[in-house]
Amino acid sequence: MSITKASSTTDIEKIASIAHGIRHRVLEHTVKNNGGYLSQACSSAEILACLYTNLVNLKALAAPLEPRDFVNVPSKNFTDYVTGAEFHGEKGPDLDRLFISPAHYALVIYAALIETGRLTEKSLEKFNKDGTTVEMIGAEHSPGFETTTGSLAQAISQAGGVALARKLRGETGKTWIFMSDGEFQEGQTWEALSAISFHKLNNVRVIVDVNRNQVDGPMEKVMSIEPLIDRIKNFGWDVEKIDGNDINQILKACSTGYDKPKAILGYTDPAKGIEILKDRPDALHYVRFASPFEKIKYNNFLKAWK
């Protein structure tokens, strides 16, 4: 899909519909399988919907692709592999590249790809099954993933290298990185920020889902990263702080800034759209139902949700 210069009411409605679809699919999958990365869908749905529609200049696909079966991991003895970037369409010097950094967002990424017509409708039936690339934790062969990115924070380094190569080649396409805020507890993130700034890679755009939660609980209790905007600015970046669930703010923030690498910090609600998640505020990273009654509660919410 090509990037648009302005956003009409129709654009906003389309993006909102896709964000709703992402949440609905992930909730449906979570209820069916008694677990899932549900809060990540709540927090990042608008960001991902914006990326895959109006922001990242990706090649359109003729039709949604089927996920491949798993064959092997890349190595010197196995070079005939295809990465999950095929779901982003063919590469080109004027096209953008999108790197998905938090691999545990895989279920949410698959839902976004389905909602935007890049992944086939029934692909989630293969989720976390033996022999499939639709993995629970995304890897370089998983739909939408170009590289293996875990441990957290590896993608920004990988994408920085790609962006540098593209600049040296004179390519005009941008390199985008979707990140989670927990990655700013990792030293590699700050090394990458420094290197990208040093090489003046103004073709880099980072957008962060700042949902302020991680596997051990609220980030402020585990290890605070604030004031994040000031810390990133000190590395020579253009940084903007926005409401990451507000489509207009996302689109506006991503349409400005051309002289430096830019980071957009989208502060989000990990229970957005599924407010019953607020009943378990310290257990949001992965939702596994504590009892049959809790599962019934979520199933009833799903049935009533249009």
N, C-alpha and C positions, 0 to 999 in steps of 0.2 A: 504494500500500500504506500502511496506517496504522501509526503508530509503536506499539510495544508497551512496556508498563511493566516487564515482567520477561522474562527469557530462560530458556526451558526447555531440557532436553536436546535436544528435537526442533528448537528454533530453532538451537542451536549446530550440530547435525548438518546442517541445511539450509544454513546459511551456509558451513560447511566444504565441502559438496558444490559449492556455487556457486563458491567460490574455486578449488577443484580444476578445475572446468569452464572457468573463465577462463584459467588457466594452460595447460590442455590445448589449448584453441582457439588461443591465441596461438602456442604451440609448433608446432602442426600447420600454421598459416598461415606461420610463419617457415621451416619446413622446405620447404614447398611452393613458397614464393616466394624462397627463398635469402636471406632477410633479414627483420628485424622488430624492433620494440621489445619484446624478450623479457624483459629484466631488470625492466622496469617492471611487467610482469604478475606476475612472481615477487614483487616487493616489495609491490605494492598490492592484491593479490587479496582478502585478508581485509577490508581497509578498504572497498573498493568493494562487496564482497558485503554487508557490514554496512550501508553507506549505502543500498543499493537494496532492502534487505529490512526491517530493524528500526529504522533511525534516521531517515531522511528521510520525512516525511509527504507522500507523493506520491499523486495520484489514480491509481487502478488503471485499466488499459486493458482493453477488452473482448477484445482479441486483439492479438498482436504486429503492429507497423506495418511496412509496406514502406518502405525509404528512397526519398525523392523523387529525381527527376532534377534536376540543376543547371540553374537558369534564369538567375539574375543575382544580383549582390550588392546589398544595400540601398543606395538612393540617393534623392535627391529626385525622380528620374524613375522609380523603381521601388519602390513602397511595398507592392505586393501579394506580399510574401514571407512564408514560414513558417519559423520558426527550428527548430533541432533540439530545442528544449524541448518540442515536441509529444510526444516519446517519454517525457516525464515526466508526461504527462497534463494535463488541464485545470487552469488556475490558479484559486485561490480565496483569500479573505482568511484562512482558517484553515488553508490548506495551505502546505507548505514550498516553497522554491525551492532548486534545486541548481545551482551554477555549477562547471563543470569548468575549471580554470585551465590546467594544462599541456597544450597542444594536441597535443604529440607523444605523449601517452598515448592518442590516438584509437583505435588498434587494440584497446587494453585496454578502453576504454569500450564499444566496439561489442560485444566479447565479453561484458562484464558485462550489457549490455542484452539480448543474446540469452539469456544464462543466466537472466535474471529475467523473461523473457517480454514484453519491450517492443520488441524488434527481431526481424524474421523470421530464421529459421534460416540461409537461404542468402545473407544480406546481405553477408557477407565476400567473396563471389564478385565483388562490384562494387568492392572496395577499391582505391582509387588508380587507378580507370579513368576515362578521359575521359567527361565528361558526367554523372558521378555526384556525389552529396553525401557518399558514404562516403569521405571524403578521408583521405590519409595523415596530414596535419596538420589537426586539426579546426578548422572555421570555424563561423560562426553558423548555417549551414544544415545542418551535419553532425549525425547522430543523437546526441542527448544534450548538444549544445552550444547554449547560448542566445545566446552572443556570440562574436565573434572575440577571442581572448585572447592572441595572440602579437603582439609580443614578450612574453616571460614577465612575469608580475606584473600584467597589466592586469585580470584577472578580479576580484581582491580590491577594486580601486577601483570597478569596475562594480557588483559585488555590494553594496559598502558604500552606494552611492547608492540602489540598490533597497531595501536594508534601512532606510535613513533615510526613504524615501518611504512604505514600508509602516508604519513606526512613526507617522509623521505622520497616516496614514489610519486608524490604530487597528486595523490588521490584526494577528492573533495568530500567524500562521505565521512560522516561522524562515527565515533565509536561510543556507544552507550553502555553503561554498567548499572544494573539494578542491584541494590545492596540492602542488607538489613542493618539496623543500628548496632546490633551486637558485634558486628565486624570491626567496630571502632574501639573495641577492647583488645584488638590484635595488633601487635607491633608491625606486622607486614603491611597493614593498611596505611600506616603513617609513612613507611618507607616508600610505598607506591605513590602516595600523595606528593611527597617530596620530589621523587623522580619525574613524575608527570609535569609538575610545576617547573622544575629545572629545565626540562626539554621544551617548555613553552607549547605544550600540546593543547592548543585551544580547540582541537577537534574532539575533545573528550567531554562527555556529559555523564555525570553520576547522579542517580536519583535514589534516595534512601527511604525505605519504609521505617520511620522512627516510631515504632509501636511501644517502645519502652518495656518490653517483656522478653525474657529469655528462659531457658530450660529450668534454671534454678529460682525463678521468680522475677519480680520487678527489678529492672536494671539498677534503679537507685539504691536498692538494698544489696545487690551483688557487687557492682562496681560502676559508679556513675561515670558517664562520658561527657557530661555537661561542664561548661557551655560549649556545645559541639560546633555551633556556627563560628564562634571566635577562634576555636582551635584550628579548624580547617582554613579559615582566612589567613591565619598565621603561616600557613604553608604556601601562600601565594595564590590561592584559589578565589574565584568569584563564587560566593555562597549566598543562597537565598533560603529562608525559612518560611514554610507555608503550611496550610492545612492540607494534609495529604489525602483527605477524603473529599476535597472540594475540587471538582473538575475544572472549573474556570481558573482557579489559582494554579493548578498543575500546568495547564496549557499556557498560561501567561508567563509563568516562571521559566518554562522551557523554551520560550520563544525569544528570550533576550540573553545577552552575554556572548561576546564573540572574540574578545581579546585574550581571555585566560581560559584554562580549564574550569568548568563550572560544576558545582554540586548543588542539588536541590534537596533540601531536607524536608520531607513530608511527614509532619507529625500527625499520627493517625490513631484511631480508636480500635483496639483489638476485639471489640464486641460490636462494631458498626454493623447494623442490619440484623444482628442476631443477639439482641440485648440480654437474653437469658444467660449468655456467657458470663455476665457480670456477677452471677451467683457463685462463680468459682474464680475470684480475682487472682489468686496466687497459684493457679494451676492452668494457665492458658497456653503454654507452649505446645503441648500435644493433648488433645481432648480424648480421653478414654473414659467411658461411662463407669461411674463407681458402683452402679446398681441397675437392675432392670427398670426400676422406677425412673431413674434419670434418663435412661434411653427412651422410655415412653414419653417423657416430657419433651425431649428434643424431636421425637417422631411426630408428636402432636403439633409442635411448632412448624415443622416441615409441611405437614398436611394443610395447615391453615395459611401457609405462605403462598402468595400468588406472584 
